[in-house]
Protein backbone atom coordinates (compact mmCIF):
# COMPACT_ATOMS: atom_id res chain seq x y z
CA UNK A 1 0.00 0.00 0.00
CA UNK A 2 2.99 2.33 0.37
CA UNK A 3 3.78 4.87 3.06
CA UNK A 4 1.30 7.39 4.38
CA UNK A 5 1.58 10.80 2.74
CA UNK A 6 2.19 13.87 4.93
CA UNK A 7 1.70 17.30 3.36
CA UNK A 8 3.30 20.28 5.12
CA UNK A 9 2.20 23.82 4.20
CA UNK A 10 4.83 26.46 4.93
CA UNK A 11 8.63 26.52 5.14
CA UNK A 12 9.02 28.65 8.27
CA UNK A 13 10.16 27.31 11.61
CA UNK A 14 7.08 25.11 11.99
CA UNK A 15 7.16 23.59 8.52
CA UNK A 16 10.92 23.11 8.35
CA UNK A 17 11.28 21.54 11.80
CA UNK A 18 8.29 19.27 11.18
CA UNK A 19 9.92 18.04 7.98
CA UNK A 20 13.27 17.45 9.70
CA UNK A 21 11.62 15.63 12.61
CA UNK A 22 10.00 13.21 10.13
CA UNK A 23 13.27 12.43 8.39
CA UNK A 24 13.44 8.81 9.56
CA UNK A 25 9.68 8.18 9.71
CA UNK A 26 7.96 5.67 7.43
CA UNK A 27 6.09 8.43 5.60
CA UNK A 28 6.37 10.30 2.32
CA UNK A 29 6.40 14.09 2.70
CA UNK A 30 5.49 16.95 0.39
CA UNK A 31 6.39 20.42 1.64
CA UNK A 32 4.56 23.24 -0.15
CA UNK A 33 5.58 26.84 0.36
CA UNK A 34 4.82 30.08 -1.48
CA UNK A 35 8.52 30.97 -1.42
CA UNK A 36 11.53 28.72 -2.12
CA UNK A 37 13.27 29.89 1.05
CA UNK A 38 13.17 29.29 4.77
CA UNK A 39 13.00 32.73 6.37
CA UNK A 40 14.63 33.50 9.72
CA UNK A 41 12.09 36.21 10.44
CA UNK A 42 13.53 37.55 13.74
CA UNK A 43 16.51 38.99 11.84
CA UNK A 44 14.56 40.81 9.12
CA UNK A 45 15.23 44.13 10.80
CA UNK A 46 18.98 43.57 10.27
CA UNK A 47 18.36 43.15 6.54
CA UNK A 48 16.32 46.36 6.55
CA UNK A 49 19.11 48.32 8.27
CA UNK A 50 22.02 47.03 6.20
CA UNK A 51 23.67 44.62 8.63
CA UNK A 52 22.82 41.32 6.92
CA UNK A 53 22.07 40.23 3.37
CA UNK A 54 18.78 38.55 2.63
CA UNK A 55 20.65 35.36 1.68
CA UNK A 56 22.07 35.05 5.18
CA UNK A 57 18.63 34.71 6.77
CA UNK A 58 16.74 33.04 3.92
CA UNK A 59 18.56 29.91 2.73
CA UNK A 60 16.90 27.85 0.02
CA UNK A 61 14.64 25.17 1.49
CA UNK A 62 15.67 22.58 -1.10
CA UNK A 63 19.29 23.08 -0.10
CA UNK A 64 18.52 22.61 3.60
CA UNK A 65 16.58 19.39 2.95
CA UNK A 66 18.62 18.02 0.04
CA UNK A 67 19.87 14.98 1.99
CA UNK A 68 16.41 14.01 3.23
CA UNK A 69 15.19 11.19 1.01
CA UNK A 70 11.54 11.01 1.99
CA UNK A 71 10.59 14.58 1.08
CA UNK A 72 9.52 16.46 -2.03
CA UNK A 73 9.68 20.28 -1.96
CA UNK A 74 7.28 22.27 -4.12
CA UNK A 75 6.96 26.02 -4.53
CA UNK A 76 3.39 27.26 -4.85
CA UNK A 77 0.64 29.30 -3.29
CA UNK A 78 -1.93 27.13 -1.52
CA UNK A 79 -5.36 28.23 -2.72
CA UNK A 80 -7.62 25.60 -1.19
CA UNK A 81 -7.89 22.63 1.16
CA UNK A 82 -10.54 19.97 0.52
CA UNK A 83 -10.90 18.14 3.84
CA UNK A 84 -13.46 15.69 2.43
CA UNK A 85 -11.28 14.32 -0.36
CA UNK A 86 -8.08 15.27 1.49
CA UNK A 87 -6.58 17.39 -1.27
CA UNK A 88 -4.43 20.51 -1.14
CA UNK A 89 -4.73 22.82 -4.16
CA UNK A 90 -1.83 25.07 -5.00
CA UNK A 91 -0.58 27.00 -7.99
CA UNK A 92 2.73 28.27 -9.25
CA UNK A 93 2.43 30.72 -12.12
CA UNK A 94 0.24 28.93 -14.70
CA UNK A 95 0.50 25.49 -13.12
CA UNK A 96 -2.39 24.41 -10.89
CA UNK A 97 -1.75 21.29 -8.84
CA UNK A 98 -3.60 19.10 -6.38
CA UNK A 99 -1.74 17.04 -3.81
CA UNK A 100 -3.49 14.30 -1.78
CA UNK A 101 -2.67 13.84 1.89
CA UNK A 102 -3.24 11.37 4.69
CA UNK A 103 -2.00 13.83 7.30
CA UNK A 104 -1.80 17.59 6.88
CA UNK A 105 0.41 20.02 8.83
CA UNK A 106 -0.56 23.65 8.29
CA UNK A 107 2.28 25.97 9.30
CA UNK A 108 1.41 28.93 7.11
CA UNK A 109 2.35 31.56 9.70
CA UNK A 110 0.91 35.03 10.08
CA UNK A 111 1.09 38.39 8.40
CA UNK A 112 1.02 41.98 9.58
CA UNK A 113 -2.20 43.32 11.07
CA UNK A 114 -3.15 46.94 10.49
CA UNK A 115 -6.20 46.67 12.75
CA UNK A 116 -8.72 47.31 10.00
CA UNK A 117 -6.65 49.97 8.20
CA UNK A 118 -5.01 47.97 5.44
CA UNK A 119 -4.51 51.21 3.50
CA UNK A 120 -1.67 52.02 5.92
CA UNK A 121 0.42 49.22 4.40
CA UNK A 122 1.24 51.31 1.31
CA UNK A 123 3.05 53.89 3.41
CA UNK A 124 4.19 51.80 6.40
CA UNK A 125 5.46 48.35 5.35
CA UNK A 126 5.51 45.59 7.94
CA UNK A 127 8.37 43.29 8.85
CA UNK A 128 7.16 39.87 7.78
CA UNK A 129 8.84 39.13 4.44
CA UNK A 130 12.11 39.66 2.58
CA UNK A 131 10.26 42.04 0.26
CA UNK A 132 9.27 44.14 3.28
CA UNK A 133 12.85 44.28 4.58
CA UNK A 134 14.36 45.19 1.20
CA UNK A 135 11.76 47.87 0.59
CA UNK A 136 12.39 49.35 4.03
CA UNK A 137 16.14 49.28 3.42
CA UNK A 138 15.60 51.33 0.27
CA UNK A 139 13.29 53.77 2.04
CA UNK A 140 15.65 54.27 4.98
CA UNK A 141 18.86 54.86 3.04
CA UNK A 142 17.21 56.85 0.24
CA UNK A 143 15.59 59.14 2.80
CA UNK A 144 19.07 60.30 3.82
CA UNK A 145 20.14 60.64 0.17
CA UNK A 146 17.07 62.73 -0.67
CA UNK A 147 17.54 64.91 2.38
CA UNK A 148 21.09 65.66 1.20
CA UNK A 149 19.78 67.38 -1.97
CA UNK A 150 16.58 68.87 -0.52
CA UNK A 151 16.84 72.69 -0.11
CA UNK A 152 13.58 73.12 1.84
CA UNK A 153 14.31 72.69 5.59
CA UNK A 154 10.73 71.59 6.32
CA UNK A 155 10.87 68.91 3.66
CA UNK A 156 14.34 67.88 4.79
CA UNK A 157 13.09 67.42 8.36
CA UNK A 158 10.23 65.26 7.08
CA UNK A 159 12.71 63.09 5.15
CA UNK A 160 14.83 62.68 8.28
CA UNK A 161 11.96 61.66 10.56
CA UNK A 162 11.49 57.90 10.97
CA UNK A 163 8.41 56.53 12.73
CA UNK A 164 8.19 52.96 14.05
CA UNK A 165 4.73 51.80 15.14
CA UNK A 166 4.73 49.05 17.76
CA UNK A 167 7.04 48.73 20.77
CA UNK A 168 7.34 44.96 20.87
CA UNK A 169 10.70 43.26 20.16
CA UNK A 170 10.60 44.00 16.42
CA UNK A 171 9.72 47.67 16.91
CA UNK A 172 12.32 48.17 19.63
CA UNK A 173 15.03 46.49 17.56
CA UNK A 174 14.10 48.45 14.45
CA UNK A 175 14.01 51.82 16.20
CA UNK A 176 17.32 51.13 17.94
CA UNK A 177 19.05 50.16 14.70
CA UNK A 178 17.80 53.19 12.75
CA UNK A 179 19.04 55.41 15.58
CA UNK A 180 22.41 53.66 15.60
CA UNK A 181 22.60 53.92 11.82
CA UNK A 182 22.13 57.69 12.01
CA UNK A 183 24.41 58.17 15.03
CA UNK A 184 27.41 56.14 13.90
CA UNK A 185 27.33 54.45 10.48
CA UNK A 186 26.24 57.46 8.43
CA UNK A 187 27.81 60.18 10.58
CA UNK A 188 30.30 62.25 8.58
CA UNK A 189 29.32 60.77 5.22
CA UNK A 190 27.16 63.70 4.02
CA UNK A 191 27.99 67.33 3.29
CA UNK A 192 24.62 69.10 3.49
CA UNK A 193 23.06 67.21 6.39
CA UNK A 194 24.14 65.69 9.67
CA UNK A 195 22.49 62.23 9.94
CA UNK A 196 22.61 62.55 13.71
CA UNK A 197 19.87 65.21 13.38
CA UNK A 198 17.43 62.50 12.29
CA UNK A 199 14.44 61.83 14.53
CA UNK A 200 13.41 58.27 15.36
CA UNK A 201 9.99 58.01 17.01
CA UNK A 202 8.63 54.77 18.54
CA UNK A 203 4.85 54.74 19.11
CA UNK A 204 2.72 52.20 20.97
CA UNK A 205 -0.70 52.07 22.55
CA UNK A 206 0.59 50.24 25.64
CA UNK A 207 1.92 51.96 28.74
CA UNK A 208 5.41 50.44 28.38
CA UNK A 209 7.77 49.09 25.75
CA UNK A 210 8.17 45.31 25.49
CA UNK A 211 4.98 44.47 27.46
CA UNK A 212 5.70 40.69 27.64
CA UNK A 213 9.00 41.38 29.42
CA UNK A 214 7.41 43.02 32.45
CA UNK A 215 7.59 46.60 33.78
CA UNK A 216 11.17 46.45 35.08
CA UNK A 217 12.79 45.39 31.80
CA UNK A 218 10.37 47.61 29.89
CA UNK A 219 11.50 50.67 31.86
CA UNK A 220 15.19 49.80 31.39
CA UNK A 221 14.68 49.35 27.67
CA UNK A 222 12.87 52.67 27.38
CA UNK A 223 15.66 54.49 29.22
CA UNK A 224 18.28 52.89 26.98
CA UNK A 225 16.37 53.85 23.82
CA UNK A 226 15.90 57.42 25.00
CA UNK A 227 19.60 57.77 25.89
CA UNK A 228 20.45 56.82 22.30
CA UNK A 229 18.04 59.45 20.97
CA UNK A 230 14.86 57.47 20.24
CA UNK A 231 11.67 59.36 21.14
CA UNK A 232 9.32 56.91 22.88
CA UNK A 233 5.60 57.73 22.71
CA UNK A 234 3.34 55.44 24.78
CA UNK A 235 -0.41 55.26 25.47
CA UNK A 236 -0.98 56.50 21.93
CA UNK A 237 -2.93 54.95 19.06
CA UNK A 238 -1.98 55.64 15.43
CA UNK A 239 -5.13 56.88 13.67
CA UNK A 240 -3.85 57.81 10.23
CA UNK A 241 -0.85 57.11 7.99
CA UNK A 242 -0.29 58.85 4.66
CA UNK A 243 2.65 59.40 2.33
CA UNK A 244 3.53 62.61 4.15
CA UNK A 245 2.69 62.05 7.82
CA UNK A 246 1.58 59.96 10.77
CA UNK A 247 -1.25 60.97 13.09
CA UNK A 248 -1.46 59.47 16.57
CA UNK A 249 -3.90 60.00 19.43
CA UNK A 250 -2.43 60.15 22.95
CA UNK A 251 -4.81 58.91 25.62
CA UNK A 252 -7.00 61.82 26.77
CA UNK A 253 -5.23 64.36 24.55
CA UNK A 254 -5.56 65.95 21.13
CA UNK A 255 -4.24 64.15 18.03
CA UNK A 256 -0.60 64.78 17.11
CA UNK A 257 0.63 64.98 13.51
CA UNK A 258 4.23 64.08 12.65
CA UNK A 259 5.64 64.76 9.21
CA UNK A 260 7.48 61.62 8.14
CA UNK A 261 8.48 59.90 4.93
CA UNK A 262 9.73 56.56 6.24
CA UNK A 263 7.39 54.58 8.46
CA UNK A 264 7.70 51.01 9.78
CA UNK A 265 4.69 49.03 11.02
CA UNK A 266 5.63 46.52 13.73
CA UNK A 267 2.31 46.31 15.59
CA UNK A 268 -0.04 43.35 15.52
CA UNK A 269 -0.25 40.05 13.64
CA UNK A 270 -2.97 38.45 11.57
CA UNK A 271 -3.22 34.74 10.85
CA UNK A 272 -2.72 33.44 7.32
CA UNK A 273 -5.77 33.42 5.06
CA UNK A 274 -5.59 29.63 5.19
CA UNK A 275 -7.13 29.91 8.65
CA UNK A 276 -10.32 31.16 7.01
CA UNK A 277 -10.14 28.35 4.45
CA UNK A 278 -9.94 25.77 7.23
CA UNK A 279 -12.79 27.43 9.12
CA UNK A 280 -15.01 27.28 6.02
CA UNK A 281 -14.11 23.65 5.39
CA UNK A 282 -14.29 22.32 8.94
CA UNK A 283 -16.32 24.82 10.96
CA UNK A 284 -13.38 25.36 13.32
CA UNK A 285 -13.23 28.55 15.37
CA UNK A 286 -10.92 31.49 14.64
CA UNK A 287 -9.76 33.99 17.24
CA UNK A 288 -9.77 37.78 16.77
CA UNK A 289 -6.45 37.62 14.94
CA UNK A 290 -7.64 34.99 12.47
CA UNK A 291 -5.72 32.16 14.12
CA UNK A 292 -7.19 28.65 14.32
CA UNK A 293 -8.38 27.50 17.73
CA UNK A 294 -6.97 23.97 17.95
CA UNK A 295 -7.41 21.05 20.32
CA UNK A 296 -4.83 20.32 23.04
CA UNK A 297 -3.25 17.97 20.48
CA UNK A 298 -2.81 20.86 17.99
CA UNK A 299 -5.40 19.39 15.64
CA UNK A 300 -8.66 20.76 14.30
CA UNK A 301 -11.74 19.49 16.18
CA UNK A 302 -13.16 16.37 14.50
CA UNK A 303 -10.18 16.29 12.12
CA UNK A 304 -7.28 14.55 13.91
CA UNK A 305 -5.49 14.25 10.57
CA UNK A 306 -5.01 18.06 10.34
CA UNK A 307 -2.41 19.73 12.57
CA UNK A 308 -2.12 23.52 12.81
CA UNK A 309 1.12 24.78 14.33
CA UNK A 310 3.12 27.97 14.71
CA UNK A 311 1.73 31.47 14.37
CA UNK A 312 -1.50 30.25 12.75
CA UNK A 313 -2.48 28.20 15.83
CA UNK A 314 -4.20 29.82 18.80
CA UNK A 315 -2.85 27.89 21.79
CA UNK A 316 -3.29 29.30 25.31
CA UNK A 317 0.04 30.24 26.86
CA UNK A 318 2.04 29.82 23.66
CA UNK A 319 3.44 33.08 22.25
CA UNK A 320 3.88 33.71 18.54
CA UNK A 321 7.63 33.13 18.55
CA UNK A 322 9.97 30.67 16.86
CA UNK A 323 10.08 28.33 19.86
CA UNK A 324 6.31 27.91 19.81
CA UNK A 325 6.46 26.78 16.17
CA UNK A 326 9.49 24.53 16.68
CA UNK A 327 8.07 22.74 19.71
CA UNK A 328 4.67 22.37 18.05
CA UNK A 329 6.34 20.90 14.96
CA UNK A 330 8.26 18.33 16.97
CA UNK A 331 5.13 17.37 18.93
CA UNK A 332 3.07 16.84 15.76
CA UNK A 333 5.90 14.91 14.10
CA UNK A 334 6.24 12.60 17.11
CA UNK A 335 2.55 11.70 16.93
CA UNK A 336 2.74 11.12 13.18
CA UNK A 337 5.79 8.86 13.59
CA UNK A 338 4.01 6.84 16.28
CA UNK A 339 1.00 6.36 14.01
CA UNK A 340 3.18 5.36 11.03
CA UNK A 341 5.04 2.80 13.17
CA UNK A 342 1.82 1.30 14.50
CA UNK A 343 2.38 2.57 18.02
CA UNK A 344 -0.51 4.00 20.07
CA UNK A 345 -0.68 7.76 19.60
CA UNK A 346 -2.50 8.63 22.80
CA UNK A 347 -4.09 11.92 23.80
CA UNK A 348 -1.23 13.56 25.67
CA UNK A 349 -1.68 17.32 25.16
CA UNK A 350 0.96 19.61 23.73
CA UNK A 351 2.98 21.25 26.50
CA UNK A 352 4.98 24.37 25.72
CA UNK A 353 8.29 24.92 27.49
CA UNK A 354 9.02 28.64 27.74
CA UNK A 355 12.71 29.18 27.02
CA UNK A 356 12.39 32.90 27.61
CA UNK A 357 12.23 36.08 25.55
CA UNK A 358 14.93 38.40 24.32
CA UNK A 359 15.37 41.55 22.27
CA UNK A 360 18.28 43.76 21.28
CA UNK A 361 18.22 47.48 22.00
CA UNK A 362 21.46 48.61 20.37
CA UNK A 363 25.04 47.51 19.90
CA UNK A 364 26.18 45.60 23.02
CA UNK A 365 22.79 46.05 24.74
CA UNK A 366 19.88 43.63 24.99
CA UNK A 367 17.28 42.33 27.42
CA UNK A 368 16.60 38.68 28.27
CA UNK A 369 13.83 37.23 30.41
CA UNK A 370 13.82 33.54 31.32
CA UNK A 371 11.22 32.81 33.98
CA UNK A 372 12.10 35.02 36.93
CA UNK A 373 15.63 35.63 35.64
CA UNK A 374 16.14 39.01 34.00
CA UNK A 375 19.40 39.96 32.27
CA UNK A 376 20.30 43.25 30.63
CA UNK A 377 23.29 44.83 28.96
CA UNK A 378 26.29 43.16 27.33
CA UNK A 379 25.74 39.67 28.77
CA UNK A 380 22.17 39.64 27.44
CA UNK A 381 23.44 40.83 24.06
CA UNK A 382 25.96 37.97 23.86
CA UNK A 383 23.21 35.48 24.76
CA UNK A 384 21.02 36.96 22.04
CA UNK A 385 23.81 36.60 19.46
CA UNK A 386 24.54 33.00 20.42
CA UNK A 387 20.92 31.85 20.36
CA UNK A 388 20.09 33.50 17.05
CA UNK A 389 23.25 32.14 15.46
CA UNK A 390 22.32 28.67 16.70
CA UNK A 391 18.92 28.69 14.96
CA UNK A 392 20.07 30.04 11.59
CA UNK A 393 19.75 27.16 9.13
CA UNK A 394 22.90 26.00 7.39
CA UNK A 395 26.61 26.22 8.21
CA UNK A 396 27.32 28.68 5.39
CA UNK A 397 24.59 31.06 6.57
CA UNK A 398 25.95 30.93 10.13
CA UNK A 399 29.47 31.81 9.00
CA UNK A 400 28.24 34.61 6.72
CA UNK A 401 26.10 36.05 9.50
CA UNK A 402 28.95 35.89 11.99
CA UNK A 403 31.27 37.77 9.60
CA UNK A 404 28.67 40.48 8.95
CA UNK A 405 28.11 40.85 12.70
CA UNK A 406 31.84 41.24 13.29
CA UNK A 407 32.03 44.03 10.69
CA UNK A 408 28.96 45.82 12.05
CA UNK A 409 29.44 45.37 15.78
CA UNK A 410 33.22 45.65 16.09
CA UNK A 411 33.26 48.71 13.82
CA UNK A 412 30.68 51.12 12.44
CA UNK A 413 30.32 49.84 8.89
CA UNK A 414 27.41 48.00 7.32
CA UNK A 415 28.10 45.88 4.27
CA UNK A 416 24.53 45.60 2.96
CA UNK A 417 23.54 49.15 2.03
CA UNK A 418 22.69 48.47 -1.62
CA UNK A 419 19.12 49.19 -2.71
CA UNK A 420 17.56 49.24 -6.16
CA UNK A 421 15.13 51.58 -7.85
CA UNK A 422 12.53 48.82 -8.00
CA UNK A 423 12.69 48.41 -4.23
CA UNK A 424 12.38 52.15 -3.79
CA UNK A 425 9.23 52.60 -5.87
CA UNK A 426 7.40 49.46 -4.71
CA UNK A 427 3.95 49.96 -3.17
CA UNK A 428 3.68 53.55 -4.39
CA UNK A 429 6.83 54.54 -2.51
CA UNK A 430 7.31 57.05 -5.32
CA UNK A 431 4.71 59.24 -3.68
CA UNK A 432 5.94 58.40 -0.19
CA UNK A 433 9.41 59.73 -0.94
CA UNK A 434 8.30 62.77 -2.88
CA UNK A 435 7.69 62.48 -6.60
CA UNK A 436 9.50 65.71 -7.47
CA UNK A 437 12.86 64.84 -5.93
CA UNK A 438 12.73 61.12 -6.69
CA UNK A 439 11.90 61.77 -10.33
CA UNK A 440 14.99 63.95 -10.69
CA UNK A 441 17.25 61.33 -9.14
CA UNK A 442 15.93 58.39 -11.13
CA UNK A 443 15.25 59.99 -14.51
CA UNK A 444 18.73 59.36 -15.86
CA UNK A 445 18.65 55.72 -14.77
CA UNK A 446 15.41 54.98 -16.57
CA UNK A 447 16.35 55.92 -20.11
CA UNK A 448 15.08 59.50 -19.90
CA UNK A 449 11.57 58.66 -18.76
CA UNK A 450 9.98 60.82 -16.09
CA UNK A 451 8.24 58.01 -14.21
CA UNK A 452 10.16 54.99 -12.93
CA UNK A 453 8.60 51.63 -13.58
CA UNK A 454 6.78 50.18 -10.57
CA UNK A 455 7.14 46.59 -9.47
CA UNK A 456 3.51 45.83 -8.61
N, C-alpha and C positions, 0 to 999 in steps of 0.2 A: 504493500500500500504506500510505501514511501514515508518520509518524515513529515511531521506536521509543519505547516507554513506559518511563520510569524512575520507580520508586516509591522514595521516601525515607521511612524511619521515624524520627521524632524531629525536634524543632525546636531542639535545643541547638546548640552550636558546630559539631558535625559536620554535622548535617542542614541547618542554615541556610547554612553556607559551601559545602556541596555544591550546594545549590539555586542560590545566587548564581553559583557558578563555571560552571553549566550554562545561564546566562541566554541566551547567544547560540548555543547548540548546537542542532542539528537533532533535538531530542527533545522529547517531551511529558512533563511532570513532574507527579506527584501526591505532595505531602508530607502525611504522616499523623502526627499527634501527639496524645497524650492530653490535652494542654492547648493552649489557643489562643495561648499566649505563648512567646516565646523568653526563656529565663531566663539571666541573667548570674550563674551560681552563685557565683563567687568573692566576690561582694559580699553574699551572704545574711546574713552576720554583722552587716552594717551595718543591714539591715532589722530584725534581731532586737534590736539595741541602740539603735534610735530615730534613727539618723543619716539613713537614706534611706527613702523610701516604696517599696512593692513595685512601683509603676508605673514607677519610675525604672530598675529593673533587669529588668523583665519586660515589654517592649513587645509589642504584639500582632503575631503573625507575619504575619497578612494585611496589616497596615499596612506592615511592613518590605518585603514582596514585592509590593506593590500595582501597581508599574509593570512587573513582570516578566510578559510575555505568555504564556510557555509553561508556566506552572505553575498547578496547582489545589491549594488548601490545604484539607484536611479535618481536623476534630477527631474523634478516636475512639481507643479503646483497641484496639490490635492483639491479637487473641486467637489467631491461628494463621497459619502460613505453609505453603502447599502447594507444595513445590519441584518436584513432578512436573508439575502443571498450571500452575505459576507464578501463584499467586493469594495475595493477602494478605487475610485476614479481619479485619475490625475492626467495632466497635460503638460507637454513641453513643446512650445512653439506650435506647430501644426499637428503634432502627434497627440492623439488622445488614447490613453491606455486604461485598462481595468486589471487590477491585480487581486486575485482571491486570497483570503486569509482564513486560518483556523483560529489564530489569536492575533489581536491587534493592540499595539502600544501607541497611543497618541501622545506625542511629546512636542506639540507644535508651538509651545511657548506663548508669549504675550507681546503685545505691542504697546505703543505709547497711548495714554488716555489724555484727552484734552477736555474732559469733563463736559461733553456736549458742545464744545466749541472747536470742531474739527477745522474750521477756517484758520485757526491760529497756526496750524502746521506749516502753512506756506511761509510764514515769517519767523517761526520759531521751531526748527527741526528738533526731533527727539534724539535719543541716544540708544537706539535699538539695533541699528544695522550698520554695515560698512558704508553704505551710501550716505547715511546720516553723518557719520564721522568725517568722511571725506568732504562732504558739502560744508560742514561746520569748519573744517580746517581752512577751506577756501575763504569762507566768510570772515574768519578771524584774521588771517594774515592779510587779506586784501583790504580789510577795514583800515589797517595801519598804512598800507600803500596809498589808498585813496585819500586818507587824511593828510599825507605828506604833500599832495598836490592841490589840496582844497584851500582856496584863499579865504573863504567865509568862516570866521571863527565859530559861529553857531553851528554850521554844518560840520565843521571839523570836530567839535565837541560831541555831536551826535554820532559821528563815525567812531569816536574813541570811547563810547559808552557801551559796555557789554552787560547784558542782563541775563541772569540764570534763574529760572523759575523752578523751585523745588530744592529743599535743603536736606534731602536724604543723602546717602553716600555718593551717588552720582553727581548731584548738584554741588555738594561740598568739594569733591575732587575736581570738578570742572572749573568752578570759580577759583579755587586755589591755584590751578595750573595756568589759567588765563592771567591771574595777577602775577604769578612768577614769571610768565613769559614777558609781560610788560616791564617788570622790575629789573630783570637780569638779562634774559636772552636777547631782547631787542634793544636794550639800552645802549645808546651811542651809535646806533646803526642808521639813524635818520638825521637829516639836516634841518628840516623845517619844523619837526615836531619832536617832543620828548615822550617816548612811549610810557614813561613812568607817570605821565599826566592822565593816562587812561583811567576811567572809572569802571569798576567791576561791582555789580549790585546783585546780591543773592536774596531772593524773595520767597517766602513761604507762609502759608496760612497757619502753621502751628506756632506755639509759643516758644519753641527752641529748635535749634538745628539738630539733626540726627536724632529724632524722637525715639527710635528703638534702642539707643544706647543709654538712655537715662539722662536725668537733668545734670548730673555732675560732669559727665563726659561732653554733653551738649554744650554746657557753659564754657568748658575749656576749649572746645573746638571753636566756638564763636569768638572767644578772646584771641585765639591764634589767628583766625581769619582776619579779624579787624586789625591786629598788629601788622599784618602784611599789606593792608590797604583795601580789603574787601569790605563793602558796605552791606551789612546784614539787616534785612527788613523782615520782621516777623509779624505774626497776627495780621497778615495782609493777603487778600485774595486778588489775583490778577483778573480783571474784568474785560480787558480789551488788548489785543495785539494787532498792530498794523505794520506796514513797511517802515514807518517813520518813528513809531513810539510804542511804549507799553503803558497801560493804565492799571494801577492797582488801588484797592480800597482797604486802607487800614481800618481795623475794628473800631467803630464809633467815631471815625473821622471822615473828612472829605476825601474824594478820590485824588490821587496823585498821578501826574503824567510825567513820564521820563522819555526824552528823546533818545532813541537808540536804533542803530542799524542791525547789530548782531545780537540775536536772542537765542538762548538755548532752553529747551523745555525738558526738564528732568523730574516732572511731577506726575505721579499716577501711572498705573498700568491697566491694560485692557486685554482680556483673554483673546486668543486667536479666534477668528471667525469659525473655525472648525468646532468650537464649543456650541455654537448655535446650530450647526449641522447635526451634531450628536443629539442635541436637545430635541430637534424636530424628528429625528429618526427613532429615538428611544423614549422620549418624554422625561429625560433626566432634568434635574433642576440646575439653573445657573445662578451664581451669586451676582451682586451688583456690578462686579467688574467683568462679567461674562465668563467667569471660570466655572468649570464643571464640578458640581458637588458629588463626590465619589463616596463609595462605601469605605469602611475601615481597611479593606483589602485593596484599595485604589482602583476598584472596578466600577463600572456603571451599574446601578441597580438593575437586576434581572438580566444582566449581560456580563457574566463572569469572564467571558472571552475578550472583553474590551477593557484594557487598562488605560487610565489617564494619569500622567505623571508630570512633574515639573510645574512651570508657571501656569499651565492651563488647569491644573487641579486645585480645587478649593479644599484644603485639608486643615482642620483646626490645629493651631500651634506650629504649623510649618510655614516659614517665611518664603517669599519668592526669591530665593538665592540659589546659587549653584549646588550647595550641599543638599538642599531639599530635592532637587532633580536627580542628583547622583544617587542618593540613598533610596529614593523611590524607584529608580531604574534597577538597582541591584535587588531590591525586594521583589519587584515584578519578575525579573529574570530568574530568581531562585524558585519562585512558584512555577514558572513555565518549565524550568528544567526538571523539577520534581514530577510534574505531570507527564513530560515526555519520557521520563525514565520509569514510569509506572508506580512511582511512590505516592503515598497520600499527600495531598496538597494542604489540607487543613484550613482552618479559619483564623489563624493567628493574625491579628491586625498589624498594619504598618506602624512602626514606632520610630519617630524621628529623634536622632541624637544631635543636640545643638552643639556644634563645635565653635560657636561664638561668631561675633561680627567684627568687621574691621573696615577702616576707611583712612585714606591718606588725606592730609591737609595741605602739605607743601613738602618741599625737599627736606628730608630728615625728620619729618613730623607726621605722626599718624595716631589713631586711637584704636584700641583693641578691647573688646569686652567678651570674656569667656566666663559665663556664669556670674559669680560675684567678683571675679578678678577683672580689674580695669587697669590697662597699661596705656601710657601716653608717651609721646616724644620719640626719641631715636630708637629705643628698643622696640617699640610698637611698629615703627617704620621698617625695621629689619625683618620683623616677623611677617609683616605684610608682603615684603619683597619675596621672602622665602616661600610662603604659601602660594602666592600667585605664580611664581616660577614653577612650582611643583605641579600645578594643574594645567599648565600650557601643554598642549598635545604635540608630541614630536621632539626629538633631541635637537634637530636643526633649529626649530622655532625657539627652544629654550636658550640655545647659545646665541642666536641673533638678538633675542630680547635682552639677554644679559649684557651684550656688548653695547646695545643702544642705551641701556640704563647707565652703564659706566660712563658713556660720553655725556649724557644729560645730567647725571647726578654728581659726578666728580668734577664737572666743569659747568659751563653755562650754555653750551651749544645744543642744538637739536637738529638731528640729521634728516628729519622727514618734514621739510617745510615746503615741498613742491605741491602746487595745486594747479589745476587746469581750468581753462575757460568754461568747459562744460560743467565742471563742478560748481563754478561760481554762479552760473546762470540757471542752474537747476531750480525747480519749484518757484519760478518767478523771482529768483534772487536778483535779477536785473533791476526790478523796481526797488527791492529791499536795499540795494547798495547805491541807488541813485542813478537813474538812466543817463543823465547828462554826463557825469564824470566817467562812468563805466563805458559808455559808448565811445568816448574819446580814447580811452586806454586800449580798448579791444578792436577798434576799427581797422588798424593796420594789420592785425593778426587774422582778420577774417576776409581778406581779399578786397578791401575797400568798401564792404557793406556796412551800413549804419547799425544794423541790428544783429547781434550774435545769435547763432543758432541755438535753440533750447534743446534740452535732452529729454523732455517729456511731452 
